[in-house]
Amino acid sequence: MVSFNRRIVRILEETGAVEMSVLAEAAQVAAAGERSLTDHLLEAGRFREPDLLGLLSDRLGVPPVDLTRVRIPDELREVVSPDLAKAACCLPLSKVGNLLTVAVSNPYDVVKHDDLRLATGCELRLALALEPTLRKRIEQYYFAREQNLAQILDDVDPELELGRLGEPEEGIVDVGGVGGDDAPVIKLVNLIIFNAIKGKASDIHIEPFEKRIQVRYRVDGELELAMEPPKRMQNSVVSRLKIMAGLDIAERRKPQDGKFQVRAEGRAIDFRVSTLPCVHGEKVVLRILDASNLALSLDKLGFEEKALNDFREAIASPYGMILVTGPTGSGKTTTLYSAVKEIMTPDANFVTVEDPVEYQMEGLNQVQVNVKSGLTFAAALRSILRQDPDTVMIGEIRDTETIEIAIKAALTGHLVLSTLHTNDAAGTISRMVDMGVDPFMVASSTLLVSAQRLIRRLCPHCRDAYDAKPERLLHVGYTQAEVDQRRPIYRAKGCGRCTNGYSGRFALLETLPVSEAIKRMIVDGHSAIEIRNRALEEGMISLRRCALLNALRGNTSIEEVLRVTLSDDRSGLARRMSEAAE
C-alpha cells in the first residue's frame, strides 16, 4: 500500500492536479494509518470522487467502476467469502464462465490478487474504485443489517406467542447490540432501532401488508426500505414496542401514543411512538429525538442573511408573538429551541409547554401536556401566565382557545414563540383570522411570521455541474441577470459517501415582519395573496427564492427546489416539474 500511495502521489505531481503541500500532508496522514491517501484528499475537498477516480484510472490503465450504480448478484457471496473480500479489499462484480470481475482500490497488489485467484479458481479482471467507497460497499454487500436479520430469524420460534415477550424494562433500554440471550423479537427490535440511529434516520415506519411487513427509515426527508421481517413476527414486534412505550398490548383497535428512551452509542435517545390500526394490522411510527443532532444555533441552520436578521430582531423584542410555520418534520421545533437558547439569560423566566417535550434544555421550565389529566395546551398556558414568565414557548397552536390566550399574553408584556401548521407566512395571518381571532388583535400582537422547510444538501464529493437551459432557469424563477451570469448549476449523482447524491439537510426560512403597512392590511381584511405581495415589495425573500439562491451556490439542485417549494407566482408548477424531469 505504501508503494501504491507513492504511485498516486507521483501521478498527481505529474498532472499538477493538487498542490505539493496538500500531497505531502495526505501522504503523511496515510503513512500514519489514520485514513487512506485518497480518503484524505476527498475529505479535504481537493477532488470530487468521480474526478479523482477518472484521473487515476486513466493514468493506471485500469477501467473505473461506479459502485453506487452497480447491482451485485447475491450468488457472488459464495464465490468470494466475506473474510476474503475484506482482507483483499476487493468486491466481486460479475462472473462469466471462469472470468471474475472484481473492484479493487490497488490494482498492483499482486500478492492479494494471487490469493484471490487461488481461492476462487478464476481468472481476474480488475476494475478501479477508491478505497473509502470500496470498503463501504463491501460492508453493505456482506455485512449489512440483512445478514444480522438472517441470524436473528434463525432463532425465531415459529410458535412465538405474545405472552413470552417478558416484562417491561426499568429505566433506559440498551440497544447497543443484538447479541446475548435476549428473545429473538427483542434482538430484532433492537436491531431496527440501532440501525436507524446509526443511519441518522428521523423516523422509523413499521408497516403491515397482507403477506409481509416492511420497515422503512426516513433519512434526509426521504423514506427508504430497510428490511422485511417475516409476517409471523408482526404482532410480536408491535407488542414489544408497545411494552417499551408503556402502551396497552391488548388494545389493537384504537390508535395509541407513547414514548420511551434507549441508550445507544453511549448516549440516551428519546423515541415517540404512534400506533395506528390498519387493514392488515397495526402500523407503528417511531420519531427519533436525538439531541446530539440538534444544532441549537441560528447561525448553523442555513438561513439567508435577511431572514436571519429579521428573526433576530423579532426575538430581541420584549413582548409580542413570533410564529414559525410549516408541515410536520420541517424543523420548526429546532428553530424555536435555537431562538430560546440565543435569548435565554439567567435573569429571566423562560417557560415552555410542549406535547411532548422533545429536547430537555438546562435553564428552561418545560411543561409536558397531559390531555388525560386535563393539562391541555390552553390549561397549561393559563397556569404558566400566573408563574411570572418573561418568555413563553408553545410547542404548537392547535385550537382557537390556545391562540387567544397566546395573543393576550403577547399583548400583556410577554414574548411568545410558537408554531402553526400553514403553508407560508402570509397564509398564517389568514389562518389566525379564520380561527376566530379579531384581525386587530392579530395585527397588534404579531411581530413576525415565518415559514420553514428542510431541503436536501448536495453531496460535495460527487455533485455534478452541468449547463442548464436558460429558458428552464427563467421558468423556475431565476432573473434574467442571474441567467446571463451563467454560473454552474449542480445536480445529484451519488457516491459511497451519500444517499442518492444528497447528504444532510438545511433549512429555508421565509420571514414576514409585520410592518405598519401590513398591520393596516390585516385590519382592513386584505387577502393572503395581497399581504404576500406587499411583503415581497418590502424585501421578503420567499421560500422558493431562498432555495434558488442555494441552488446557485451549489448547495442543492433545481430538482430539489421544485420538490420542496411552491412557485412564487403559484402557476405553471406542473409544467416546470415536467421540464425538470427531462
Buried (B, 14 or more C-beta within 10 A) or exposed (E): BEEBBEBBBEBBEEEEBBEEEBBEBBBEBBEEEEBBBBBBBBBEEBBBBBBBBBBBBBBBEBEBBBBBEBEBEEEBBEBBEBEBBBEBBBBBBBBEEEEBBBBBBBBEBEEBBEBBEEEBEBEBBBBBBBBBBBBBBBEBBBEEBEEBBEBBBEEBEEEBEBEEBEEEEEEEBEBEEBEEEBBBBBBBBBBBBBBBBEEBBBBBBBBBBEEEBBBBBBBBBEEEEBBBBEBBBBBBBBBBBBBBBEBEBEEBEEEBEBBBEBBBEEEEBBBBBBBEBEEBBBBBBBBBBBBEEBBBEBEEBBBBEBBBEBBBEBBEBEBBBBBBBBEEBBBBBBBBBBBBBBBBEEEEEBBBBBBBBBBEBEEBEBBBBEEEEEBBBBBBBBEBBEEEBBBBBBBBBBEBBBBBBBBBBBBEEBBBBBBBBBBBBBBBBBBBBEBEBEBEBBBBBBBBBBBBBBBBBBBBBBBBEEEBEEEBBEBBBBEEEBBEEEBEBBBBBBBBBBBBBBBBBBBBBBBBBBEEEBBEBBBEEBEBEBBBBBBBEEEBBBBBBBBBBBBBEBBBBBBBBBBBBBBBEEEEBEEBBEBBEE
